[in-house]
């Protein structure tokens, strides 16, 4: 198991401005770059079009069958894209979670990355403000600890309710 720096961990799920990424970037933790994944997603329909509507295939199956094949294969590709994004997010979280626990033992990474309302919903807003300050690793860690405490205080009722639910 490898320990990742705090900036590396944060770069896997945020962009340079501190906004949350839709597709996590596994390249800082040894995976394929997010840019490559997006390029792959954009080229898949084009490649499918050329595979189905070329002279040979189109001549053998006809227009209606080609359109049906295109729609069916496009829906399969959409499912593949969703699965790839899900697996990428899951593998990134699995790789960075042990390192995250060394920095923020009491803060659940899943709650920070959750789409819904959590005690840490404002994390990305606070983090984007910190990026403008050009902090080093230790200063960033200290400021993030303070921010997590502030968010926990602001959302104390929600935290209590979530702890009672568990």
Secondary structure per residue as TSV (DSSP state, phi and psi in degrees):
chain	resnum	aa	ss	phi	psi
A	1	X	-	360.0	134.2
A	2	X	-	-105.4	139.0
A	3	X	-	-91.3	130.1
A	4	X	-	-105.3	149.1
A	5	X	-	-70.4	162.4
A	6	X	H	-62.3	-40.7
A	7	X	H	-65.7	-36.4
A	8	X	H	-65.4	-44.0
A	9	X	H	-59.7	-47.7
A	10	X	H	-68.3	-29.1
A	11	X	H	-73.3	-14.9
A	12	X	H	-75.9	-27.2
A	13	X	H	-124.9	9.9
A	14	X	B	-133.4	155.6
A	15	X	-	-88.5	-171.9
A	16	X	T	-67.8	-18.9
A	17	X	T	-94.6	-4.3
A	18	X	S	93.1	7.8
A	19	X	-	-83.9	148.2
A	20	X	B	-69.8	134.2
A	21	X	-	-82.9	141.8
A	22	X	S	-72.0	-43.1
A	23	X	S	-109.8	116.0
A	24	X	-	-62.1	153.6
A	25	X	-	-103.5	98.6
A	26	X	G	-77.2	-5.3
A	27	X	G	-62.9	-36.2
A	28	X	G	-64.1	-22.6
A	29	X	G	-109.3	21.8
A	30	X	T	93.9	24.7
A	31	X	S	-113.9	-167.4
A	32	X	-	-78.8	142.9
A	33	X	-	-64.4	146.1
A	34	X	H	-60.3	-36.6
A	35	X	H	-62.2	-39.4
A	36	X	H	-65.2	-41.2
A	37	X	H	-62.5	-43.2
A	38	X	H	-65.0	-42.0
A	39	X	H	-61.9	-40.5
A	40	X	H	-62.1	-44.2
A	41	X	H	-62.7	-37.6
A	42	X	H	-74.6	-30.3
A	43	X	H	-85.5	-18.8
A	44	X	H	-57.2	-48.6
A	45	X	H	-64.6	-34.7
A	46	X	H	-67.2	-44.6
A	47	X	H	-62.4	-39.4
A	48	X	H	-64.2	-41.5
A	49	X	H	-58.4	-48.0
A	50	X	H	-68.5	-28.9
A	51	X	H	-72.8	-33.2
A	52	X	H	-93.2	-38.8
A	53	X	S	-98.8	28.5
A	54	X	S	-83.1	168.3
A	55	X	H	-56.8	-44.1
A	56	X	H	-69.2	-54.4
A	57	X	H	-67.1	-47.4
A	58	X	H	-61.4	-38.4
A	59	X	H	-66.5	-31.3
A	60	X	H	-85.8	-31.2
A	61	X	H	-106.7	-20.8
A	62	X	H	87.4	172.6
A	63	X	H	-66.7	-50.6
A	64	X	H	-62.8	-46.6
A	65	X	H	-63.8	-38.2
A	66	X	H	-63.5	-42.1
A	67	X	H	-65.8	-42.7
A	68	X	H	-62.4	-46.1
A	69	X	H	-59.1	-42.8
A	70	X	H	-61.1	-45.0
A	71	X	H	-65.8	-44.3
A	72	X	H	-64.6	-47.7
A	73	X	H	-67.4	-32.1
A	74	X	H	-66.1	-40.0
A	75	X	H	-66.6	-36.3
A	76	X	H	-64.4	-41.6
A	77	X	H	-64.7	-37.5
A	78	X	H	-62.6	-40.9
A	79	X	H	-64.7	-39.9
A	80	X	H	-62.2	-41.9
A	81	X	H	-62.5	-46.1
A	82	X	H	-60.5	-42.4
A	83	X	H	-65.5	-40.5
A	84	X	H	-65.4	-43.4
A	85	X	H	-62.8	-44.7
A	86	X	H	-61.2	-46.9
A	87	X	H	-67.3	-35.4
A	88	X	H	-64.2	-47.4
A	89	X	H	-60.2	-44.1
A	90	X	H	-63.7	-42.3
A	91	X	H	-69.6	-36.8
A	92	X	H	-64.6	-46.2
A	93	X	H	-62.8	-40.4
A	94	X	H	-63.2	-37.6
A	95	X	H	-73.6	-38.4
A	96	X	H	-91.9	-14.9
A	97	X	H	-59.5	-43.7
A	98	X	H	-61.7	-38.2
A	99	X	H	-69.4	-37.1
A	100	X	H	-60.4	-41.6
A	101	X	H	-63.7	-28.9
A	102	X	H	-70.6	-30.2
A	103	X	H	-86.3	-50.0
A	104	X	-	-127.7	83.0
A	105	X	T	-63.8	-37.2
A	106	X	T	-87.8	-10.5
A	107	X	S	-100.6	121.6
A	108	X	-	-78.6	121.7
A	109	X	H	-60.9	-36.2
A	110	X	H	-61.6	-36.0
A	111	X	H	-70.3	-34.9
A	112	X	H	-67.0	-39.2
A	113	X	H	-89.3	-4.4
A	114	X	-	-63.9	149.2
A	115	X	S	-81.6	-33.5
A	116	X	S	-78.5	-167.4
A	117	X	-	-80.5	120.8
A	118	X	-	-135.4	170.1
A	119	X	T	-61.7	-19.0
A	120	X	T	-110.8	27.0
A	121	X	T	-61.5	-29.6
A	122	X	T	-90.3	10.7
A	123	X	H	-55.7	-47.1
A	124	X	H	-68.6	-30.0
A	125	X	H	-66.8	-46.0
A	126	X	H	-67.3	-41.1
A	127	X	H	-64.8	-39.5
A	128	X	H	-63.7	-33.4
A	129	X	H	-67.9	-38.3
A	130	X	H	-66.1	-32.9
A	131	X	H	-63.1	-30.8
A	132	X	T	-71.1	-15.4
A	133	X	T	-86.2	-7.1
A	134	X	-	52.7	58.1
A	135	X	-	-87.3	151.4
A	136	X	-	-81.8	178.8
A	137	X	H	-59.3	-45.2
A	138	X	H	-69.8	-40.8
A	139	X	H	-65.5	-39.8
A	140	X	H	-62.0	-43.3
A	141	X	H	-61.1	-45.4
A	142	X	H	-63.5	-45.5
A	143	X	H	-64.6	-40.2
A	144	X	H	-65.3	-37.8
A	145	X	H	-60.6	-43.3
A	146	X	H	-62.5	-42.6
A	147	X	H	-64.4	-41.9
A	148	X	H	-62.4	-39.3
A	149	X	H	-64.5	-41.7
A	150	X	H	-62.7	-45.9
A	151	X	H	-64.2	-37.2
A	152	X	H	-66.5	-38.5
A	153	X	H	-67.3	-42.5
A	154	X	H	-64.0	-34.2
A	155	X	T	-113.9	37.5
A	156	X	H	-62.0	-38.7
A	157	X	H	-63.3	-41.6
A	158	X	H	-64.0	-41.2
A	159	X	H	-63.2	-43.4
A	160	X	H	-62.8	-45.0
A	161	X	H	-62.8	-39.0
A	162	X	H	-69.0	-36.3
A	163	X	H	-70.1	-36.5
A	164	X	H	-67.3	-33.7
A	165	X	H	-66.7	-33.0
A	166	X	-	-77.3	360.0
